[in-house]
Amino acid sequence: MEGDIMMEIYFMQHGPCLSKEQDPEQPLSPEGEELVQKVALAAAKMKLQFDVILASTKKRSLQTATFMAKSTGYPPEKIIESALLKPMAPTDETINFLKQYEQQNRILIVGHLPSLAELASFLLLENEKLSLRFEMGGLGRIDVPALPTHQGELRWYIVPDYFRLIAG
């Protein structure tokens, strides 16, 4: 796969949020906002850029995507929201949704578990599920030649604690 033009698909779980009892919309908690701001700052220091940012329709996901957009120079008003990135979204439907962005080289998906892990597993393996552990505010990258595929290549995954170190 090296040398081929690849899509870089970035996966990010939203930051920590308030409980439903605290707020039915479950926005990012103050700690979640602070964490996501650090991750976004680290992403900027890493010179990450995105051609498109996709987020679930949940408030915490859009807030996380907005922090990432502002920090990396992506216009926040261009973030695309989709219910196909919600927690229990079927992987095959999500892949079909993502196919419309195949001409984009760098896609950031901000979503939820278990669908993020299932999508990542689908891109990496056929007929098997990987046990992938995502952390709130963590960010990873899988390169794929096209969609749909099971030939993805996990390039990296960074947990929030390391982003804090990068951000300074």
MINU-394407 format. One record per residue (C-alpha): residue number from 0; x, y, z. Coordinates in nm, 2 decimals, always signed. Layout:
% residues N
    nr        x        y        z
   NUM        X        Y        Z
...
***
This chain:
% residues 168
    nr        x        y        z
     0    +0.00    +0.00    +0.00
     1    +0.30    +0.23    +0.04
     2    +0.33    +0.48    -0.25
     3    -0.04    +0.46    -0.34
     4    -0.27    +0.75    -0.28
     5    -0.44    +0.69    +0.04
     6    -0.73    +0.84    +0.23
     7    -0.63    +0.93    +0.59
     8    -0.92    +0.86    +0.81
     9    -0.89    +1.01    +1.16
    10    -1.11    +0.87    +1.44
    11    -1.18    +1.07    +1.75
    12    -1.42    +0.99    +2.04
    13    -1.58    +1.30    +2.18
    14    -1.45    +1.43    +2.51
    15    -1.60    +1.36    +2.86
    16    -1.95    +1.49    +2.89
    17    -2.21    +1.57    +3.16
    18    -2.45    +1.29    +3.27
    19    -2.81    +1.29    +3.14
    20    -2.92    +1.39    +3.49
    21    -2.70    +1.70    +3.47
    22    -2.81    +1.79    +3.12
    23    -3.02    +1.57    +2.89
    24    -2.82    +1.69    +2.59
    25    -2.50    +1.57    +2.75
    26    -2.26    +1.84    +2.63
    27    -1.89    +1.83    +2.71
    28    -1.82    +1.87    +3.08
    29    -1.58    +2.15    +3.19
    30    -1.31    +1.88    +3.22
    31    -1.41    +1.75    +2.87
    32    -1.38    +2.10    +2.72
    33    -1.03    +2.14    +2.88
    34    -0.92    +1.80    +2.75
    35    -1.05    +1.85    +2.40
    36    -0.88    +2.19    +2.38
    37    -0.55    +2.03    +2.47
    38    -0.60    +1.76    +2.21
    39    -0.69    +2.03    +1.95
    40    -0.38    +2.23    +2.05
    41    -0.16    +1.92    +2.01
    42    -0.32    +1.84    +1.67
    43    -0.23    +2.19    +1.56
    44    +0.13    +2.15    +1.68
    45    +0.14    +1.82    +1.49
    46    +0.03    +2.02    +1.18
    47    -0.27    +1.80    +1.13
    48    -0.52    +1.93    +0.87
    49    -0.85    +1.80    +0.75
    50    -1.03    +1.82    +0.41
    51    -1.36    +1.74    +0.58
    52    -1.47    +1.70    +0.94
    53    -1.77    +1.48    +1.01
    54    -1.95    +1.47    +1.35
    55    -2.25    +1.29    +1.49
    56    -2.56    +1.49    +1.57
    57    -2.49    +1.46    +1.94
    58    -2.39    +1.79    +2.11
    59    -2.07    +1.66    +2.27
    60    -1.95    +1.53    +1.93
    61    -2.02    +1.86    +1.75
    62    -1.84    +2.05    +2.04
    63    -1.54    +1.82    +2.01
    64    -1.53    +1.86    +1.63
    65    -1.56    +2.24    +1.66
    66    -1.26    +2.26    +1.89
    67    -1.06    +2.05    +1.64
    68    -1.17    +2.26    +1.35
    69    -1.08    +2.59    +1.51
    70    -0.74    +2.46    +1.61
    71    -0.65    +2.31    +1.27
    72    -0.77    +2.59    +1.05
    73    -1.09    +2.41    +0.93
    74    -1.40    +2.64    +0.91
    75    -1.63    +2.52    +1.19
    76    -1.94    +2.61    +0.99
    77    -1.84    +2.35    +0.73
    78    -1.85    +2.06    +0.98
    79    -2.10    +1.80    +0.85
    80    -2.33    +1.64    +1.10
    81    -2.48    +1.29    +1.05
    82    -2.69    +1.05    +1.25
    83    -2.48    +0.78    +1.08
    84    -2.20    +0.86    +1.32
    85    -2.41    +0.81    +1.64
    86    -2.33    +0.54    +1.90
    87    -2.51    +0.25    +1.75
    88    -2.49    +0.33    +1.38
    89    -2.47    +0.03    +1.15
    90    -2.12    +0.00    +1.01
    91    -2.23    -0.08    +0.65
    92    -2.45    +0.24    +0.64
    93    -2.16    +0.45    +0.78
    94    -1.93    +0.32    +0.51
    95    -2.18    +0.40    +0.24
    96    -2.21    +0.75    +0.39
    97    -1.83    +0.79    +0.40
    98    -1.80    +0.69    +0.03
    99    -1.92    +1.03    -0.08
   100    -1.61    +1.18    +0.07
   101    -1.36    +0.94    -0.11
   102    -1.21    +1.23    -0.30
   103    -1.11    +1.39    +0.02
   104    -0.76    +1.28    +0.14
   105    -0.79    +1.37    +0.51
   106    -1.12    +1.30    +0.69
   107    -1.18    +1.35    +1.07
   108    -1.47    +1.15    +1.21
   109    -1.58    +1.26    +1.56
   110    -1.82    +1.01    +1.71
   111    -1.90    +0.76    +1.98
   112    -1.85    +0.40    +2.09
   113    -1.92    +0.14    +2.00
   114    -1.96    +0.26    +1.64
   115    -1.61    +0.42    +1.61
   116    -1.44    +0.10    +1.72
   117    -1.66    -0.11    +1.49
   118    -1.59    +0.11    +1.19
   119    -1.21    +0.10    +1.26
   120    -1.22    -0.27    +1.29
   121    -1.41    -0.31    +0.96
   122    -1.15    -0.10    +0.78
   123    -0.86    -0.32    +0.92
   124    -1.00    -0.67    +0.91
   125    -1.24    -0.88    +0.72
   126    -1.47    -1.13    +0.90
   127    -1.32    -1.06    +1.24
   128    -1.35    -0.79    +1.50
   129    -1.06    -0.63    +1.66
   130    -1.08    -0.53    +2.02
   131    -0.99    -0.16    +1.99
   132    -0.99    +0.06    +2.30
   133    -1.07    +0.42    +2.23
   134    -1.05    +0.68    +2.50
   135    -1.26    +1.00    +2.52
   136    -1.06    +1.26    +2.35
   137    -0.82    +1.01    +2.19
   138    -0.73    +1.04    +1.82
   139    -0.61    +0.78    +1.57
   140    -0.55    +0.75    +1.20
   141    -0.61    +0.46    +0.96
   142    -0.50    +0.49    +0.60
   143    -0.72    +0.32    +0.34
   144    -0.68    +0.28    -0.04
   145    -1.06    +0.32    -0.11
   146    -1.40    +0.25    +0.05
   147    -1.52    +0.00    +0.14
   148    -1.21    -0.19    +0.24
   149    -1.06    -0.43    +0.49
   150    -0.71    -0.33    +0.38
   151    -0.67    -0.03    +0.61
   152    -0.34    +0.04    +0.78
   153    -0.34    +0.16    +1.14
   154    -0.08    +0.45    +1.14
   155    -0.12    +0.56    +1.50
   156    -0.35    +0.61    +1.80
   157    -0.27    +0.87    +2.07
   158    -0.44    +0.87    +2.41
   159    -0.53    +1.21    +2.57
   160    -0.25    +1.20    +2.83
   161    +0.01    +1.21    +2.55
   162    -0.18    +1.49    +2.38
   163    -0.15    +1.69    +2.70
   164    +0.23    +1.64    +2.68
   165    +0.24    +1.75    +2.32
   166    +0.02    +2.05    +2.39
   167    +0.25    +2.16    +2.67
***
